[in-house]
């Protein structure tokens, strides 16, 4: 279906832009938090830095396109939707779900305050690295997190993986999408959120130098709570509202709660 291909291309292009910003942001963060590891990483890079950024962005784009294309196909088999993207490429009137927008912003802000508040009022006293490094506003970080986190992570985790989980359950339990009850969607939402949280563990280990019980619980709590909100929005409103909510998590973090709490 040509529409599915076009949707995948659009999402992949946005992810390409995210890839352009995310590598410089990650290296800049490493320079601040892990200066020794940063020096080692920079010394080990055998290709020009701009080429490294472009190569990483292209790799991200390919992954995003494949995940998006398969995810769109699966969404159509599982009663999950892409209302705005479908209307855009079908050249139909785009109807914005006002309740969906409000929920997306609300869930994004809630996720942000949970993440920042947990570190500010609890985890900085439990994990030394957090207490030693206060977060600072970063325009580069804002752009990278909105494009990479808001789009790529939602394409991969919600559009692809959550849709895949629902489709697998349809096959395993011999259901049709019309007879699938809400419990199956909740299982997919929670599993996708857990996968999203688990995917952050390697980076968390690099950041903190270890993985202990407190650090693992923090990773699953702070990365998983948003995933549940975003998964619910994908199920009830459409992937666009999950993406919007994820974006607002980072916008609220950078523009509201970092200045407010720090």
Secondary structure by P-SEA (a helix, b strand, c coil): caaaaaaaaaaaaaaaaaaacaaaaaaaaaaaccaaaaaaaaaaccccaaaaaaaaaaaaaaaaaaaaaaaaaaaaaccccaaaaaaaaaccbbbbaaaaaaaaaaaaaaaaaaaaaaaacccccccaaaaabbbbbbaaaaaaaaaaaacaaaaaccccaaaaaaaaaaaaaccccccccaaaaaaaaaaaaaaaaaaaaaaaaaacccccaaaaaaaaaaacaaaaaaaaaaacccaaaaaaaaaaaaaaaacccccccc
